Structure formats: structure tokens, C-alpha cells
Amino acid sequence: NTVKIWDTEMEAEPVTLTGHSSDVHSTSFSPDGNRFVSGSGDSTIKVWDAETGAETLTLTGHSDGVVSVSFSPDGKRILSGSRDKTLKIWDAETGHNTLTLSGHKDGVYSASFSPNGKQIVSGSFDRTIKIWDAETGHETLTLKGHAFTVLSARFSPDCKQIVSGSSDKTVKIWDAETGQAMLT
């Protein structure tokens, strides 16, 4: 139920942060490194000050555990994926939920923005990967081909491909425009 901050240059003990009441499933730094976000089985997302370790925001709205969290490339939005089958986009300053994305038939285990911030990719227990418009929340593509849960999905730096990893023991590379599997 904790978050730890490790100094990679010193052999000091890590700083331990408490505040979640269940497992912490995901953490991610903001692009400027000043904040980080954590998602927990307690259905909350917490935003922390990276220098002081102070909790600055608690985001509530998911009805089940939050498994994936990340900042947008510009640091203005936070994306969360939950076992409640939804993704949510939050204002990183106010904590206000600005969009809820629905379409997966089971829990969302991976959610991230594209490097240009225009799209979102999500992977789910329902064995699919979905691509979404990050401004409107509209689903633009569903990728099918994994036999079990999609645990991780990310865009390539040029936003042209998606790589996914699954509990079916495969990694797949997809064309982000057509949704066609390119490599397995």
C-alpha cells in the first residue's frame, strides 16, 4: 500500500509514502519530473510532489481498482485505466475528471498517451487493444489477436506502431493506422 522514492545516485534508504489503502499497481512521473502519480486497488489516483513527497491531489471516480496511470506528454492531463472497464482523463492541476472512455468489456490493464498526445492506447483483460482520440474520447480502432489479457500496450516514438504484451506469452507489433498485426 506504499509508494517508494529511490535515489539512484545515493545508497540512501528510499522515502516511503503512505496514503493508499490497497495495493499500488502503477506509478508514473510527470514529463518535467516535478510530480508523480500513483494508481491503487483502492480505486483512487494520487498525485505527489516529487521533491517533498507531499500528496497534492486524490482523484476519485473509478468504481474498481486503478491498474494503470500516466501523464500526457505536456503534463496537463493524467490518464487512468481501471478494472471497472473504463479509462479516465483528468486535469492534472485540478483533479477534475474531463473524459471517461468506455468500450472495453473487461478491466483495463494498460493505458498511455501517444508521444504527440493526440491518441491513447489501452490494453484489456478482454484481450483487445483500443486506440482512442485523446481530445474527444472516441474509440477509433480495436486491435484483436491476443489469446489472453493484454497487460501492456504503447505507441512507438513516431506514433506509427503499437507494441503489446500479453499473458498469452506473446509480444505483437501493430500498424497504428490500420490495426493490422505486423510482427508476433
C-alpha positions, 0 to 999 in steps of 0.5 A: 500500500506504499509508494517508494522514492529511490535515489539512484545516485545515493545508497540512501534508504528510499522515502516511503509514502503512505496514503493508499489503502490497497495495493499500488499497481502503477506509478508514473512521473510527470514529463518535467519530473516535478510530480508523480502519480500513483494508481491503487486497488483502492480505486483512487489516483494520487498525485505527489510532489516529487521533491517533498513527497507531499500528496497534492491531489486524490482523484476519485471516480473509478468504481474498481481498482486503478491498474494503470496511470500516466501523464500526457506528454505536456503534463496537463492531463493524467490518464487512468485505466481501471478494472471497472472497464473504463479509462479516465482523463483528468486535469492534472492541476485540478483533479477534475475528471474531463473524459471517461472512455468506455468500450472495453468489456473487461478491466483495463490493464494498460493505458498511455498517451501517444508521444504527440498526445493526440491518441491513447492506447489501452490494453484489456483483460478482454484481450483487445487493444483500443486506440482512442482520440485523446481530445474527444474520447472516441474509440477509433480502432480495436486491435484483436489477436491476443489469446489472453489479457493484454497487460501492456500496450504503447505507441512507438516514438513516431506514433506509427506502431503499437507494441503489446504484451500479453499473458498469452506469452506473446509480444505483437507489433501493430500498424497504428493506422490500420490495426493490422498485426505486423510482427508476433 
